[in-house]
């Protein structure tokens, strides 16, 4: 379930929970901890996406985390806009069908203007199903990606706070990122 688009209430958390629920403490912590800030997003990644069959251990972990107020996002790799639209949309449908997850984290996003329509199609599909999305180019994308009609959130950097402070993302014509 969606608690609001990223950034609409100030600080948001985005936690990549890429380990299997029985490994380590990530999922058990999510199952027993209420987020201090909302919205708080957790990216679930069953098999570089939702997989093709329900994993009951993941389903249970997702359910427990959601019960504590975490908003689940399903991981979908766009292969830098080389994955077919129908294949990527199929993964979005699988997240919904298998795990009840409507919100999607699109990874391996190019951020290039030439691929903007590809991502507009995918995010439009997620929105048509009632979900929100976050795009991850991992670097500052072309300014067209910052339109709220394209995405609900975007990752403009992957790295440490120190590296962010030494070289923050540029200002775009539509405003400061």
C-alpha positions in Angstrom: 0.0 0.0 0.0 1.1 3.5 -0.8 1.7 6.0 2.1 2.6 8.9 -0.2 5.0 9.8 -2.9 8.7 10.3 -1.9 9.5 13.7 -0.6 5.9 14.8 -0.1 6.3 14.9 3.7 9.9 15.9 4.1 12.5 13.2 4.7 11.9 9.8 3.1 13.8 6.5 3.7 14.7 4.1 0.8 16.1 0.9 2.1 17.4 -1.8 -0.4 16.5 -5.1 1.3 18.3 -7.3 -1.1 19.2 -10.2 1.2 17.1 -13.3 1.6 14.8 -12.9 4.6 16.4 -15.8 6.6 19.9 -14.3 6.1 21.2 -11.7 8.5 18.9 -9.3 10.4 17.6 -6.9 7.7 14.1 -8.4 7.4 13.7 -9.3 11.1 14.5 -5.7 11.9 11.9 -4.4 9.5 9.4 -6.9 11.0 9.9 -5.5 14.5 10.7 -1.8 13.9 8.3 1.0 13.1 9.9 3.6 10.8 10.8 6.9 12.4 9.9 8.9 9.3 7.1 8.3 6.8 7.1 7.6 4.0 9.6 4.8 4.5 10.3 2.5 1.5 11.9 -0.9 1.4 13.0 -2.4 -1.9 12.3 -6.1 -2.1 14.2 -8.1 -4.6 13.2 -11.8 -4.7 15.1 -12.9 -7.9 16.4 -9.8 -9.6 12.7 -8.9 -9.7 9.6 -10.8 -8.4 10.5 -14.2 -9.8 7.9 -16.4 -11.4 6.4 -18.1 -8.4 5.5 -17.0 -4.9 8.3 -17.4 -2.4 6.4 -17.9 0.9 9.3 -16.7 3.0 9.5 -13.4 1.1 5.7 -13.1 1.2 5.7 -13.4 5.0 8.6 -11.0 5.4 6.9 -8.4 3.2 3.7 -8.8 5.1 5.3 -8.3 8.5 7.3 -5.2 7.4 4.2 -3.7 5.9 2.3 -4.3 9.1 4.9 -2.1 10.9 4.4 0.8 8.4 7.1 0.1 5.8 6.0 0.6 2.2 7.3 -2.1 -0.1 8.6 -1.5 -3.5 9.3 -4.2 -6.0 12.7 -4.3 -7.7 12.6 -4.3 -11.5 15.7 -4.1 -13.7 15.2 -2.1 -16.9 18.5 -3.2 -18.4 19.3 0.4 -19.3 16.1 0.6 -21.5 17.0 -2.5 -23.4 14.3 -4.7 -21.7 11.1 -4.8 -23.7 8.2 -2.7 -22.4 6.0 -5.8 -22.2 8.7 -7.8 -20.3 9.2 -5.0 -17.7 5.4 -4.5 -17.4 5.0 -8.2 -16.8 7.4 -8.0 -13.8 5.3 -5.1 -12.4 2.2 -7.3 -12.8 4.0 -10.2 -11.1 4.9 -8.1 -8.0 1.2 -7.2 -7.7 0.0 -10.7 -8.3 2.5 -12.6 -6.2 3.1 -10.2 -3.3 0.5 -7.5 -3.5 3.2 -4.9 -4.1 2.0 -2.0 -6.3 5.0 0.3 -5.9 8.0 -0.2 -8.1 11.8 0.6 -7.9 13.1 0.7 -11.5 16.9 0.0 -11.5 19.5 0.3 -14.3 17.8 3.4 -15.6 19.8 5.3 -18.3 18.8 8.8 -17.4 19.4 9.8 -21.1 16.9 12.0 -22.9 16.7 9.5 -25.7 15.2 6.9 -23.3 12.7 9.3 -21.6 9.6 8.0 -23.5 10.5 4.4 -22.5 10.5 5.4 -18.8 7.4 7.5 -19.2 5.6 4.4 -20.6 6.7 2.3 -17.6 5.9 4.8 -14.9 2.6 5.5 -16.6 1.8 1.8 -16.3 2.7 1.7 -12.6 0.5 4.8 -12.0 -2.4 3.3 -13.9 -2.3 0.4 -11.4 -2.4 2.8 -8.5 1.3 2.5 -7.6 4.2 4.9 -7.3 7.7 4.5 -8.7 11.3 5.5 -8.1 13.8 5.5 -11.0 17.4 4.7 -10.3 19.9 6.0 -12.8 22.4 6.3 -9.9 23.6 9.6 -11.4 22.0 12.9 -12.3 19.7 12.2 -15.2 18.5 14.6 -18.0 16.2 17.2 -16.6 13.1 15.7 -18.3 13.3 12.9 -15.7 12.5 15.3 -12.9 8.9 15.9 -14.1 6.3 14.6 -11.7 4.4 13.1 -14.7 7.4 10.9 -15.3 8.2 9.5 -11.9 7.5 9.9 -8.2 11.1 9.9 -7.2 14.6 9.5 -8.6 17.9 8.4 -7.2 20.5 11.0 -8.4 23.5 9.5 -6.7 24.8 6.2 -5.3 27.6 6.8 -2.8 28.6 8.2 0.5 27.5 11.5 2.1 31.0 12.8 1.8 31.1 12.2 -2.0 27.7 13.8 -2.3 28.8 16.9 -0.4 32.0 17.1 -2.6 30.0 16.9 -5.8 26.3 17.4 -5.4 23.9 16.9 -8.4 23.5 19.9 -10.6 20.6 22.4 -10.6 18.1 21.7 -13.3 16.0 24.2 -15.2 13.0 23.0 -13.2 14.6 23.6 -9.9 17.3 22.3 -7.5 17.5 18.6 -7.0 
